[in-house]
């Protein structure tokens, strides 16, 4: 028998020495807490999973067709609801697609669970469930293409079963990801939710766990809200990003708890367009690679505000990453009211991320980056690296305090750093680094009540 968890988790100027920058950012929409639409149809679960175990005989009892039929026949503005029925609490599915205006609701105590059969996810014959030079051979569990005003909601969960063995193989999805890393190849494994060209897409209250790859990837979309989403995947699961908005604008990610094996949130952009007007507010991040921008930034990223964030036990805290094969202009970024604890790299401005001597025609430029009211508890490394003399890092550090200063290591180069007027206690030096301003003696930002425990699934 193969188990999964079905319970819930509770709960425009270049910076120079004399510049004072007002950061204009965030979602231009008026975003409020979403609501769950009225049901067009309610489907009852047909599989029981005692202690989270699906029996071998139930592994072929797929609900894909009836879920897809319900979605295809649901009126815009309505929802398809999946709910528990007696002892039955599981819907087992292969890939499904949302339609315009239709919301999929997974009700409380109910789980939508991904099949382990790679053939269901093939984008071409035999393409899913393997490691190759190309990769990207799997469909996502939920695809949202050209489906505006759709959503995934509810107090239930969606489980990608990344740690379960792939049918017909003696490896898990995560094993394939690990193999790809050590062989320098690409894994073909599914994502949970992939959104493209679907303006007004909403995630609300849903719990996502154990994705074989990214949990949520949103691209080329104007208007995306993730509110009260919970993500739980082990820190050892490779490439399991939490929420990745790419080449999208008017994005709000709020009141989410994210515990994963890669970027908790990563804002990306590509040649398809920039990412801008993004608000990341009132969130808690745990294991993972922190609050990231990049590594793809060649489309540009701007007008991003991160506020009221705790990062507890992640590999990285505040990180912007790119390199000369995928870089672009990242500017007008504000991090405010951020508490970071027990993190290897609490602040990480990396212009040479994962560079292997590829092309050098997309240079990374990070400027107008402001950190205000940021407090770091514990040690770690701070990296403030510009790309070169002509493409320098430009930052403001205002009321940025390190509680354990002797345990902090610094790497800085090719950077213009403005400090103050609030306190700042890290001496910044390095090749071609210029520091201006005067830190004050005001009170450091408080982290009281910021670090809340991540409630483990039952």
SELOBA-771497 format. One record per residue (C-alpha): y, x, z; residue number from 1. Coordinates in nm, 2 decimals. Each point is the difference from the previous one (the first is absolute). Layout:
<recs>
> Y;X;Z;NUM
...
</recs>
This chain:
<recs>
> 0.00;0.00;0.00;1
> 0.35;0.12;-0.07;2
> 0.28;-0.08;0.25;3
> 0.37;-0.05;-0.02;4
> 0.27;-0.10;0.26;5
> 0.11;-0.36;-0.03;6
> 0.21;-0.03;0.32;7
> 0.38;0.03;-0.01;8
> 0.24;0.28;0.11;9
> 0.23;-0.17;0.26;10
> 0.28;0.02;-0.05;11
> 2.75;1.66;-2.17;12
> 0.12;0.34;0.10;13
> -0.15;0.34;0.02;14
> -0.01;0.12;0.36;15
> 0.24;0.29;0.06;16
> 0.14;0.16;0.32;17
> 0.29;-0.25;0.04;18
> -0.17;-0.32;-0.12;19
> -0.04;-0.31;0.21;20
> -0.24;-0.24;-0.16;21
> -0.03;-0.37;0.04;22
> -0.35;-0.09;-0.08;23
> -0.04;-0.33;-0.19;24
> -0.35;-0.12;-0.01;25
> -0.25;-0.28;0.03;26
> -0.14;-0.30;-0.16;27
> 0.28;-0.21;-0.15;28
> -0.20;-0.32;0.06;29
> 0.05;-0.20;0.32;30
> -0.35;0.04;0.14;31
> -0.14;-0.22;0.27;32
> -0.35;-0.05;0.15;33
> -0.22;-0.15;-0.27;34
> -0.20;-0.32;0.04;35
> -0.34;-0.09;-0.12;36
> 0.01;-0.26;-0.28;37
> -0.19;-0.33;0.00;38
> -0.36;0.02;-0.12;39
> -0.10;-0.12;-0.34;40
> -0.37;0.06;0.10;41
> -0.19;0.12;0.31;42
> -0.32;0.19;-0.05;43
> -0.26;0.03;0.28;44
> -0.18;0.33;0.07;45
> -0.37;0.01;-0.10;46
> -0.11;0.33;0.16;47
> -0.05;0.08;0.37;48
> 0.04;0.35;0.12;49
> -0.11;0.04;0.36;50
> 0.16;0.31;0.16;51
> 0.16;0.06;-0.34;52
> -0.34;0.05;-0.18;53
> -0.06;-0.15;-0.34;54
> -0.38;-0.03;-0.06;55
> -0.15;0.15;-0.32;56
> -0.09;-0.34;-0.13;57
> 0.37;-0.11;0.02;58
> 0.13;0.31;-0.18;59
> -0.04;-0.18;-0.33;60
> 0.14;-0.33;0.11;61
> 0.34;0.05;-0.17;62
> 0.29;-0.24;0.05;63
> 0.20;0.16;-0.28;64
> -0.03;-0.29;-0.25;65
> 0.08;-0.28;0.24;66
> 0.30;0.19;0.14;67
> 0.13;0.08;-0.36;68
> -0.06;-0.35;-0.12;69
> 0.21;-0.13;0.30;70
> 0.28;0.24;-0.08;71
> 0.00;-0.08;-0.37;72
> 0.03;-0.37;0.07;73
> 0.25;0.01;0.28;74
> 0.35;-0.12;-0.06;75
> 0.29;0.24;0.03;76
> 0.15;0.00;0.35;77
> -0.34;-0.08;0.16;78
> -0.27;0.20;0.17;79
> -0.37;0.05;-0.02;80
> -0.13;0.02;0.36;81
> -0.32;0.17;0.11;82
> -0.12;-0.11;0.33;83
> -0.29;0.03;0.25;84
> -0.27;-0.27;-0.01;85
> -0.22;-0.02;0.31;86
> -0.17;0.34;0.04;87
> 0.10;0.10;-0.35;88
> 0.31;0.22;-0.01;89
> -0.03;0.23;-0.30;90
> 0.09;-0.03;-0.37;91
> -0.16;0.27;-0.21;92
> 0.18;0.08;-0.32;93
> 0.04;0.22;-0.30;94
> 0.34;0.04;-0.18;95
> 0.22;-0.31;0.00;96
> 0.35;-0.05;-0.16;97
> 0.29;-0.20;0.14;98
> 0.21;-0.23;-0.22;99
> 0.37;-0.07;0.00;100
> 0.12;-0.19;0.30;101
> -0.34;-0.01;0.17;102
> -0.07;0.14;0.34;103
> -0.34;0.10;0.14;104
> -0.03;-0.07;0.37;105
> -0.28;0.15;0.21;106
> 0.00;-0.22;0.31;107
> -0.05;0.12;0.36;108
> -0.35;0.13;0.09;109
> -0.08;0.02;-0.37;110
> -0.07;0.31;-0.21;111
> 0.02;0.06;-0.37;112
> -0.24;0.29;-0.05;113
> -0.04;0.22;-0.31;114
> -0.33;0.03;-0.17;115
> -0.16;0.34;0.00;116
> -0.12;-0.03;-0.36;117
> 0.20;0.24;-0.22;118
> -0.10;-0.18;-0.32;119
> 0.21;-0.29;0.10;120
> 0.31;0.22;0.01;121
> -0.06;0.20;-0.32;122
> 0.30;0.02;-0.24;123
> -0.24;0.12;-0.26;124
> -0.38;0.03;0.01;125
> -0.11;0.21;0.29;126
> 0.35;0.12;0.08;127
> 0.02;-0.09;0.37;128
> -0.17;0.17;0.29;129
> 0.00;0.36;-0.12;130
> 0.19;0.32;0.00;131
> 0.13;0.14;-0.33;132
> 0.29;0.18;-0.16;133
> 0.18;-0.33;-0.09;134
> -0.05;-0.24;0.30;135
> 0.17;-0.34;0.02;136
> -0.31;-0.18;-0.13;137
> 0.00;-0.29;0.25;138
> 0.17;-0.34;0.01;139
> 0.17;-0.09;0.33;140
> -0.15;-0.27;0.23;141
> 0.32;-0.20;-0.05;142
> 0.21;0.05;-0.32;143
> 0.35;-0.15;-0.03;144
> 0.13;0.06;-0.35;145
> 0.29;-0.21;-0.14;146
> -0.04;-0.25;0.28;147
> 0.35;-0.05;0.15;148
> 0.04;-0.18;0.34;149
> -0.36;0.05;0.09;150
> -0.13;0.13;0.33;151
> -0.28;0.09;0.24;152
> 0.03;-0.15;0.35;153
> -0.18;-0.11;0.31;154
> -0.12;0.11;0.34;155
> -0.34;0.10;-0.14;156
> -0.10;0.34;-0.15;157
> -0.09;0.16;-0.32;158
> -0.26;0.28;0.02;159
> -0.04;0.26;-0.28;160
> -0.32;0.14;0.16;161
> 0.10;0.36;-0.08;162
> -0.25;0.14;0.25;163
> -0.30;-0.20;-0.13;164
> -0.24;0.14;-0.25;165
> 0.05;-0.09;-0.36;166
> -0.29;-0.21;-0.13;167
> -0.24;0.22;-0.19;168
> 0.13;0.32;0.15;169
> -0.04;0.19;0.33;170
> 0.38;0.06;0.04;171
> 0.29;-0.21;0.12;172
> 0.32;-0.05;-0.19;173
> 0.17;0.24;0.24;174
> -0.28;0.26;-0.06;175
> 0.10;-0.02;-0.37;176
> 0.36;0.07;0.09;177
> -0.10;0.30;0.21;178
> -0.22;0.13;-0.28;179
> 0.30;-0.03;-0.24;180
> 0.21;0.21;0.23;181
> -0.24;0.29;0.03;182
> -0.09;0.00;-0.37;183
> 0.37;-0.04;-0.11;184
> -0.09;-0.31;-0.20;185
> 0.09;-0.37;0.02;186
> -0.19;-0.28;0.18;187
> -0.04;-0.35;-0.15;188
> 0.02;-0.24;0.29;189
> 0.17;-0.34;0.04;190
> 0.33;-0.08;0.17;191
> 0.03;-0.32;0.20;192
> 0.33;-0.14;-0.15;193
> 0.17;0.12;-0.32;194
> 0.32;-0.17;-0.10;195
> 0.19;0.06;-0.33;196
> 0.29;-0.18;-0.15;197
> -0.02;-0.28;0.25;198
> 0.35;-0.07;0.14;199
> 0.01;-0.18;0.34;200
> -0.34;0.11;0.12;201
> -0.06;-0.05;0.37;202
> -0.25;0.13;0.26;203
> 0.01;-0.18;0.33;204
> -0.20;0.05;0.32;205
> -0.31;0.11;-0.19;206
> -0.22;0.27;0.15;207
> -0.13;0.26;-0.26;208
> -0.26;0.25;0.09;209
> -0.24;0.27;-0.13;210
> 0.14;0.02;-0.35;211
> -0.19;0.25;-0.23;212
> 0.34;0.11;-0.13;213
> 0.36;-0.14;0.04;214
> 0.02;-0.32;0.20;215
> 0.31;-0.13;-0.18;216
> 0.16;0.14;-0.32;217
> 0.30;-0.19;-0.13;218
> 0.16;0.11;-0.33;219
> 0.28;-0.11;-0.24;220
> 0.09;-0.29;0.23;221
> 0.33;-0.14;0.11;222
> -0.03;-0.17;0.34;223
> -0.30;0.10;0.22;224
> -0.04;-0.10;0.36;225
> -0.26;0.12;0.25;226
> 0.05;-0.16;0.33;227
> -0.23;0.03;0.31;228
> -0.27;0.17;-0.20;229
> -0.27;0.20;0.19;230
> -0.19;0.29;-0.16;231
> -0.29;0.17;0.17;232
> -0.20;0.28;-0.17;233
> -0.12;0.33;0.16;234
> 0.22;0.31;-0.03;235
> -0.29;0.18;-0.17;236
> 0.00;-0.24;-0.30;237
> 0.16;0.19;-0.29;238
> 0.27;-0.17;-0.22;239
> 0.00;-0.31;0.20;240
> 0.38;-0.06;-0.01;241
> 0.13;-0.30;0.18;242
> 0.28;-0.15;-0.21;243
> 0.14;0.17;-0.31;244
> 0.30;-0.15;-0.18;245
> 0.04;0.17;-0.34;246
> 0.28;-0.03;-0.25;247
> 0.10;-0.32;0.18;248
> 0.32;-0.14;0.15;249
> 0.10;-0.24;0.27;250
> -0.29;0.08;0.23;251
> -0.03;-0.09;0.37;252
> -0.29;0.13;0.22;253
> 0.05;-0.14;0.35;254
> -0.19;-0.04;0.33;255
> -0.31;0.17;-0.13;256
> -0.25;0.22;0.18;257
> -0.17;0.26;-0.21;258
> -0.28;0.24;0.10;259
> -0.16;0.17;-0.30;260
> -0.12;0.32;-0.16;261
> 0.29;0.08;-0.23;262
> 0.37;-0.11;-0.04;263
> 0.07;-0.29;0.22;264
> 0.28;-0.09;-0.24;265
> 0.08;0.20;-0.31;266
> 0.29;-0.10;-0.23;267
> -0.07;0.13;-0.35;268
> 0.17;-0.01;-0.34;269
> -0.11;0.09;-0.35;270
> 0.13;0.00;-0.36;271
> -0.04;-0.38;0.01;272
> 0.31;-0.02;0.23;273
> 0.17;0.08;0.33;274
> -0.07;-0.12;0.35;275
> 0.30;-0.14;0.18;276
> 0.14;-0.24;0.25;277
> -0.29;0.04;0.25;278
> 0.00;-0.10;0.36;279
> -0.27;0.12;0.24;280
> 0.07;-0.16;0.33;281
> -0.16;-0.05;0.35;282
> -0.33;0.17;-0.08;283
> -0.26;0.20;0.19;284
> -0.20;0.28;-0.17;285
> -0.29;0.17;0.15;286
> -0.25;0.24;-0.17;287
> 0.08;0.08;-0.36;288
> 0.25;0.21;-0.19;289
> 0.31;-0.18;0.13;290
> 0.31;-0.15;-0.17;291
> 0.00;0.16;-0.34;292
> 0.21;0.00;-0.32;293
> -0.20;0.15;-0.29;294
> -0.17;0.19;-0.12;295
> 0.08;-0.17;-0.33;296
> 0.38;-0.01;-0.01;297
> 0.08;0.06;-0.37;298
> 0.14;-0.36;-0.03;299
> 0.24;0.06;0.29;300
> 0.01;-0.15;0.34;301
> 0.32;-0.12;0.18;302
> 0.15;-0.26;0.24;303
> -0.29;0.02;0.25;304
> 0.05;-0.08;0.37;305
> -0.26;0.06;0.26;306
> 0.09;-0.14;0.34;307
> -0.18;-0.06;0.34;308
> -0.32;0.19;-0.08;309
> -0.25;0.17;0.23;310
> -0.24;0.26;-0.14;311
> -0.27;0.09;0.25;312
> -0.27;0.26;-0.07;313
> 0.05;0.03;-0.38;314
> -0.03;0.32;-0.19;315
> 0.35;-0.04;-0.13;316
> 0.31;-0.19;0.12;317
> 0.30;-0.03;-0.23;318
> -0.11;0.15;-0.33;319
> 0.14;0.03;-0.35;320
> -0.24;0.18;-0.24;321
> 0.01;0.09;-0.36;322
> -0.02;0.30;-0.24;323
> 0.12;0.12;-0.33;324
> -0.26;-0.19;-0.20;325
> 0.08;-0.34;0.15;326
> 0.34;0.03;0.16;327
> 0.33;-0.18;-0.04;328
> 0.31;-0.10;0.19;329
> -0.05;-0.13;0.35;330
> 0.32;-0.10;0.17;331
> 0.18;-0.25;0.22;332
> -0.28;-0.01;0.26;333
> 0.06;-0.09;0.37;334
> -0.25;0.03;0.29;335
> 0.14;-0.16;0.31;336
> -0.15;-0.06;0.34;337
> -0.33;0.18;-0.06;338
> -0.23;0.13;0.28;339
> -0.27;0.25;-0.09;340
> -0.28;0.13;0.23;341
> -0.29;0.24;-0.03;342
> 0.06;0.06;-0.37;343
> -0.09;0.33;-0.18;344
> 0.31;-0.02;-0.23;345
> 0.26;-0.23;0.16;346
> 0.26;0.07;-0.28;347
> -0.13;0.12;-0.33;348
> 0.23;0.05;-0.31;349
> -0.25;0.14;-0.25;350
> 0.12;0.09;-0.36;351
> -0.33;0.19;-0.08;352
> -0.25;-0.26;0.10;353
> -0.35;0.06;-0.13;354
> 0.13;0.22;-0.29;355
> -0.27;0.17;-0.20;356
> 0.20;0.17;-0.27;357
> 0.05;-0.30;-0.22;358
> 0.30;-0.08;-0.22;359
> 0.35;0.06;0.15;360
> 0.20;-0.26;-0.19;361
> 0.06;-0.26;0.28;362
> 0.18;0.18;0.28;363
> 0.03;-0.16;0.35;364
> 0.35;-0.05;0.14;365
> 0.03;-0.14;0.35;366
> 0.36;-0.08;0.10;367
> 0.20;-0.24;0.22;368
> -0.30;-0.01;0.25;369
> 0.12;-0.11;0.34;370
> -0.20;0.00;0.33;371
> 0.18;-0.18;0.28;372
> -0.13;-0.08;0.35;373
> -0.33;0.18;-0.05;374
> -0.21;0.13;0.29;375
> -0.30;0.22;-0.02;376
> -0.25;0.03;0.29;377
> -0.25;0.29;-0.01;378
> -0.01;0.30;-0.23;379
> -0.06;0.05;-0.37;380
> 0.17;0.15;-0.31;381
> 0.33;-0.10;-0.15;382
> 0.04;0.07;-0.37;383
> 0.34;-0.02;-0.17;384
> -0.06;0.15;-0.34;385
> 0.22;-0.04;-0.31;386
> -0.15;0.08;-0.34;387
> 0.24;0.29;-0.10;388
> 0.36;0.10;0.00;389
> 0.10;-0.27;-0.25;390
> -0.22;-0.27;0.15;391
> 0.08;0.02;0.37;392
> -0.11;-0.23;0.28;393
> 0.30;-0.19;0.14;394
> -0.05;-0.16;0.35;395
> 0.19;-0.14;0.30;396
> -0.16;0.04;0.34;397
> 0.18;-0.22;0.25;398
> -0.15;-0.05;0.35;399
> -0.33;0.16;-0.10;400
> -0.16;0.14;0.32;401
> -0.32;0.19;0.06;402
> -0.14;-0.04;0.35;403
> -0.22;0.31;-0.01;404
> 0.22;0.24;-0.20;405
> -0.21;0.31;0.07;406
> -0.30;-0.17;-0.17;407
> 0.19;-0.07;-0.32;408
> -0.03;0.24;-0.30;409
> 0.25;0.00;-0.28;410
> -0.01;0.07;-0.37;411
> 0.33;-0.04;-0.18;412
> 0.14;0.12;-0.34;413
> 0.25;-0.09;-0.27;414
> 0.16;-0.27;0.22;415
> 0.34;-0.14;0.10;416
> -0.04;-0.15;0.35;417
> 0.27;-0.19;0.18;418
> -0.05;-0.06;0.37;419
> 0.17;-0.23;0.25;420
> 0.20;-0.17;0.11;421
> -0.29;-0.10;0.23;422
> -0.23;0.25;0.17;423
> -0.22;0.24;-0.19;424
> -0.19;0.27;0.17;425
> -0.20;0.19;-0.27;426
> 0.15;0.32;-0.13;427
> -0.03;-0.01;-0.38;428
> -0.01;0.33;-0.19;429
> -0.17;0.12;-0.31;430
> 0.06;0.14;-0.35;431
> 0.31;-0.14;-0.16;432
> 0.04;-0.27;0.28;433
> 0.35;-0.12;0.08;434
> 0.06;-0.19;0.32;435
> 0.33;-0.19;0.07;436
> 0.13;-0.23;0.26;437
> -0.02;0.00;0.38;438
> -0.26;-0.18;0.20;439
> 0.13;-0.20;0.30;440
> -0.12;-0.04;0.35;441
> -0.07;-0.37;-0.01;442
> -0.32;-0.17;0.12;443
> -0.31;0.05;-0.20;444
> -0.16;-0.30;-0.15;445
> -0.24;-0.19;0.22;446
> -0.37;-0.05;-0.08;447
> -0.07;-0.22;0.30;448
> -0.23;-0.28;-0.11;449
> -0.03;0.14;-0.35;450
> -0.36;0.13;0.02;451
> -0.23;-0.30;0.03;452
> -0.38;0.04;-0.01;453
> -0.17;-0.09;-0.31;454
> -0.24;-0.28;0.10;455
> -0.34;0.09;-0.13;456
> -0.21;-0.27;-0.17;457
> -0.25;-0.17;0.23;458
</recs>
